[in-house]
Amino acid sequence: MSEIAKLKPEEAIQKINEGAVFFDIIDEEGFSVVAYDGVESTQLTLLQLLEKLQWLDKDVNYIAGGYDDASGFKAANLLHHQGFEKVAYVSGGVQAWFQDGFPVKYNVNGGCSTGSCDTGSCSTGSCGTDYEEDDYMGGCSGCSCGH
């Protein structure tokens, strides 16, 4: 079995741009105050990831990121121990992502939100994904405030 790769944010973006699937790991309550932006991602809890394992392609590269180092590592470790060999996580999580100058999304009150940072505020509301689970479980994010 291969090892879990620890990627700097810029390395993660390069891998995502090359086709890696990115999981943004949120807390077990299904909320995220801040999330990755600028890349396609799926926002889910560790439990939701565990439930989806049977449908994931083991030949795909997977990258996990969370609020901090531990969240992404836990997800990558879960994948690794289930036989996925092409797994990595974002070193430092969304905090390092932001510190390195990459855009993040902020959720008002930890829930789904929409709005524009250009107006100086984000308004709360439904995600409008037409997927009740996504709307309820924090499957979207609001303002893309950048750095």
C-alpha positions in Angstrom: 0.0 0.0 0.0 1.2 3.5 -0.7 1.4 6.2 1.9 -0.8 9.2 2.6 0.6 12.3 1.0 0.7 15.6 2.9 0.2 18.4 0.4 0.8 22.1 0.7 -2.2 24.2 -0.6 -0.5 25.0 -3.9 0.3 21.3 -4.5 -3.3 20.3 -3.7 -4.7 22.9 -6.2 -2.3 21.5 -8.9 -3.5 17.9 -8.2 -7.2 19.0 -8.2 -6.6 20.8 -11.5 -5.2 17.5 -12.8 -8.4 15.7 -11.9 -8.1 14.7 -8.2 -11.4 14.6 -6.3 -11.4 17.0 -3.3 -13.4 16.4 -0.1 -13.9 19.3 2.2 -14.4 17.6 5.6 -16.8 19.5 7.9 -17.8 18.8 11.5 -20.0 16.0 12.6 -22.9 18.4 13.0 -22.8 19.2 9.3 -21.7 22.8 9.7 -18.7 24.8 8.5 -17.9 28.4 9.3 -15.3 28.6 6.5 -14.7 26.4 3.5 -12.4 26.1 0.5 -13.1 28.2 -2.5 -11.7 28.3 -6.0 -11.8 24.5 -6.5 -14.5 22.0 -7.1 -15.2 20.1 -3.9 -17.7 18.0 -2.0 -18.4 19.1 1.5 -19.2 16.2 3.9 -18.6 14.8 7.3 -16.4 11.8 8.1 -19.5 9.7 8.6 -20.9 10.7 5.2 -17.6 9.9 3.6 -17.7 6.4 5.3 -21.2 5.9 3.9 -20.0 6.8 0.4 -17.0 4.5 0.3 -18.7 1.7 -1.6 -19.4 4.0 -4.6 -15.9 5.6 -4.8 -13.5 4.6 -7.6 -10.3 3.3 -6.1 -8.3 4.4 -9.2 -9.1 8.1 -8.6 -6.8 10.5 -6.7 -8.5 11.8 -3.6 -7.5 14.8 -1.5 -9.1 15.7 1.8 -9.1 19.0 3.5 -10.7 20.2 6.7 -10.6 23.1 9.0 -7.2 22.0 10.3 -4.6 19.4 9.7 -6.4 16.7 11.7 -9.7 16.7 9.7 -8.1 16.2 6.4 -5.7 13.6 7.7 -8.6 11.6 9.3 -10.4 11.5 6.0 -7.3 10.5 4.0 -6.5 7.9 6.7 -10.0 6.5 6.4 -9.7 6.2 2.6 -6.2 4.7 2.9 -7.3 2.0 5.4 -10.2 1.0 3.1 -7.8 0.2 0.2 -7.5 3.6 -1.6 -3.9 4.1 -2.6 -4.0 7.5 -4.2 -4.9 9.7 -1.1 -3.6 12.9 0.3 -4.6 15.7 2.6 -4.1 19.5 2.7 -1.4 20.3 5.3 -2.7 22.9 7.7 -6.3 22.7 6.3 -8.3 25.7 5.3 -6.3 27.8 7.7 -3.1 27.2 5.6 -5.1 27.6 2.4 -6.2 31.1 3.5 -2.8 32.0 4.8 -1.2 31.1 1.5 -3.6 33.5 -0.3 -6.1 31.2 -1.7 -9.9 32.1 -1.5 -12.2 30.8 1.1 -16.0 30.9 1.6 -17.6 32.1 4.8 -20.9 30.8 6.1 -23.0 33.2 8.1 -23.8 31.6 11.5 -22.2 28.3 10.4 -25.1 27.5 8.0 -25.7 27.9 4.3 -25.6 31.4 3.0 -25.6 33.4 -0.2 -24.5 36.9 -0.9 -21.7 39.0 -2.2 -18.7 40.2 -0.3 -18.6 43.3 -2.5 -21.6 44.6 -0.7 -19.9 44.1 2.7 -22.3 41.5 4.0 -23.6 38.0 3.3 -27.3 37.3 3.8 -28.5 34.0 5.2 -30.8 31.7 3.3 -31.2 28.3 1.8 -28.6 26.7 -0.5 -31.2 26.1 -3.2 -29.4 22.9 -4.3 -32.7 21.0 -4.6 -31.1 18.3 -2.5 -32.5 18.4 1.0 -29.5 16.7 2.5 -27.1 19.3 1.0 -29.4 22.2 2.2 -29.6 20.7 5.7 -26.0 19.3 6.1 -24.0 22.3 5.0 -23.4 21.1 1.5 -22.8 24.6 0.2 -21.1 27.8 1.2 -21.8 31.5 0.8 -19.5 34.5 0.3 -16.4 34.0 -1.6 -14.3 36.7 0.1 -10.9 35.6 -1.2 -8.1 36.8 1.0 
